Amino acid sequence: MAKDFTPPPPPTLKEALKEDRFEYDCIPCQILGSGAFIGLGVYTYISGHNQLTKREALIRKSGSRLGMGGRRVGITGMAATLVGIGIYRWFA
């Protein structure tokens, strides 16, 4: 009787990944995660540029090689990266 039993075939890679994603990455998790990253990106952009505006005179006076333009690009890039991660999290 033991010879009559055959185990089911293993799932294909696509099936296994689909199963894992459904089990570990639920829709509420995606919404919360993407919302957190997008919110953090927006907050970084707004607060970063606000702080730069407040300290512009001090930064220009310091004579730093990294002027206002470089700092603005850095803050905008960081904020855009966080928003991009949030969008990726939503769709991936």
Contacts in CASP RR format, 6 or more apart in sequence:
PFRMAT RR
TARGET T0000
AUTHOR 0000-0000-0000
METHOD contacts of the structure
MODEL  1
MAKDFTPPPPPTLKEALKEDRFEYDCIPCQILGSGAFIGLGVYTYISGHN
QLTKREALIRKSGSRLGMGGRRVGITGMAATLVGIGIYRWFA
11 19 0 8 1.000
30 89 0 8 1.000
30 90 0 8 1.000
31 90 0 8 1.000
33 86 0 8 1.000
33 89 0 8 1.000
34 86 0 8 1.000
34 87 0 8 1.000
34 89 0 8 1.000
34 90 0 8 1.000
35 86 0 8 1.000
35 89 0 8 1.000
35 90 0 8 1.000
36 86 0 8 1.000
37 82 0 8 1.000
37 83 0 8 1.000
37 84 0 8 1.000
37 85 0 8 1.000
37 86 0 8 1.000
37 89 0 8 1.000
38 82 0 8 1.000
38 83 0 8 1.000
38 84 0 8 1.000
38 86 0 8 1.000
38 87 0 8 1.000
39 82 0 8 1.000
39 83 0 8 1.000
40 82 0 8 1.000
41 78 0 8 1.000
41 79 0 8 1.000
41 80 0 8 1.000
41 82 0 8 1.000
41 83 0 8 1.000
42 79 0 8 1.000
42 83 0 8 1.000
44 75 0 8 1.000
44 78 0 8 1.000
44 79 0 8 1.000
44 82 0 8 1.000
45 75 0 8 1.000
45 76 0 8 1.000
45 79 0 8 1.000
48 75 0 8 1.000
49 72 0 8 1.000
49 75 0 8 1.000
49 76 0 8 1.000
52 59 0 8 1.000
52 68 0 8 1.000
52 71 0 8 1.000
52 72 0 8 1.000
52 75 0 8 1.000
56 68 0 8 1.000
59 67 0 8 1.000
59 68 0 8 1.000
59 71 0 8 1.000
60 67 0 8 1.000
60 68 0 8 1.000
END
